[in-house]
Amino acid sequence: MSLSISIGPLVSLIAGILILVMPRLLSTIVALYLIIMGILGLMGMASMRL
């Protein structure tokens, strides 16, 4: 049995939980998410699996 997790949904889940716990971090979390997804997209790793 193999478990494969895509990076995008995993980052989104973690960001969502952090926003619920600490709403003041919203802008920082959104900025980091966009930067990470942009870098992964430019590197062609958007479909990379863990």
For each residue, the residues with C-beta under 8 A, 3 or more apart:
1:
2:
3:
4: 49 50
5: 9 10 49 50
6: 9 10 47 48 49 50
7: 10 11 40 45 46 48 49 50
8: 11 12 37 46
9: 5 6 12 13
10: 5 6 7 13 14 50
11: 7 8 14 15 33 36 37
12: 8 9 15 16 33
13: 9 10 16 17
14: 10 11 17 18
15: 11 12 18 19 29 30 32 33
16: 12 13 19 20
17: 13 14 20 21
18: 14 15 21 22 25 29
19: 15 16 22 23 25 26 29
20: 16 17 23
21: 17 18
22: 18 19 25
23: 19 20 26
24:
25: 18 19 22 28 29
26: 19 23 29 30
27: 30 31
28: 25 31 32
29: 15 18 19 25 26 32 33
30: 15 26 27 33 34
31: 27 28 34 35
32: 15 28 29 35 36
33: 11 12 15 29 30 36 37
34: 30 31 37 38
35: 31 32 38 39
36: 11 32 33 39 40
37: 8 11 33 34 40 41 46
38: 34 35 41 42
39: 35 36 42 43
40: 7 36 37 43 45 46 48
41: 37 38 44 45 46
42: 38 39
43: 39 40
44: 41
45: 7 40 41 48
46: 7 8 37 40 41
47: 6
48: 6 7 40 45
49: 4 5 6 7
50: 4 5 6 7 10
